[in-house]
Amino acid sequence: MGHISGGMKVAAVIRRYPATIEVFLARGCPDMRRGFFSVMARLMSVRRAAHFHGLELEALLRSLNEAARDAARGDAAARPGT
């Protein structure tokens, strides 16, 4: 699993780690998978999204990475032979 950083585009994070959408939504961000927001997510970095929504970047990154890591663990546990 990779590491989510502030310079990554929001859409790339959500596409690669789908569980992270819940982190964004829980912090008051719009659903960036739909409509106008999906366009903005392709252009906006995680750092910029945090700033725009008044979120502390390091806390957001910790939560995003934790969600991605937990989802990867769950996927690995669901695969036979792992």
C-alpha positions in Angstrom: 0.0 0.0 0.0 1.2 3.5 -0.8 1.1 6.5 1.4 -1.4 9.4 0.9 0.3 12.8 0.9 -0.9 16.4 0.8 0.2 16.8 -2.8 -2.0 14.0 -4.2 -5.1 14.9 -6.0 -8.3 14.1 -4.1 -9.8 12.2 -7.0 -6.7 9.9 -7.2 -6.9 9.2 -3.5 -10.6 8.3 -3.6 -10.1 6.2 -6.8 -7.1 4.3 -5.3 -8.4 4.0 -1.8 -12.3 4.1 -2.0 -12.7 3.9 1.8 -11.2 7.4 2.1 -14.5 9.0 0.8 -16.0 8.4 4.3 -13.1 10.4 5.9 -13.8 13.3 3.6 -17.6 13.1 4.1 -17.2 12.8 7.9 -15.3 16.1 7.9 -17.9 18.1 6.0 -16.5 17.8 2.5 -19.1 17.3 -0.3 -19.3 14.0 -2.1 -16.5 14.5 -4.5 -17.4 11.6 -6.7 -20.4 13.4 -8.2 -21.2 16.4 -10.4 -19.1 19.6 -10.2 -17.3 18.3 -7.2 -15.8 15.4 -9.1 -14.2 17.9 -11.5 -12.8 19.9 -8.6 -11.5 16.7 -7.0 -9.4 16.0 -10.1 -7.8 19.4 -9.8 -7.5 19.9 -6.1 -4.8 18.4 -3.9 -5.5 17.0 -0.5 -3.6 19.9 1.0 -5.7 22.4 -0.8 -8.9 20.6 0.1 -7.9 20.6 3.8 -7.2 24.4 3.6 -10.5 25.1 1.7 -12.6 23.2 4.2 -10.7 24.5 7.3 -9.2 21.1 8.2 -5.8 20.5 9.8 -3.8 18.8 7.1 -1.8 16.4 9.3 -4.9 15.1 11.1 -6.7 14.6 7.8 -3.7 12.7 6.3 -3.5 10.5 9.4 -7.2 9.6 9.0 -7.0 9.1 5.3 -4.0 6.8 5.6 -5.6 4.9 8.5 -8.8 4.4 6.4 -6.7 3.2 3.4 -4.6 0.9 5.7 -7.7 -0.6 7.4 -9.4 -1.2 4.1 -6.3 -3.0 2.8 -6.2 -5.2 5.9 -9.8 -6.0 5.4 -9.3 -6.9 1.8 -6.4 -9.1 2.6 -8.3 -10.9 5.4 -11.2 -11.6 2.9 -8.9 -13.3 0.4 -8.4 -17.0 0.9 -4.9 -18.1 1.7 -3.8 -14.8 3.3 
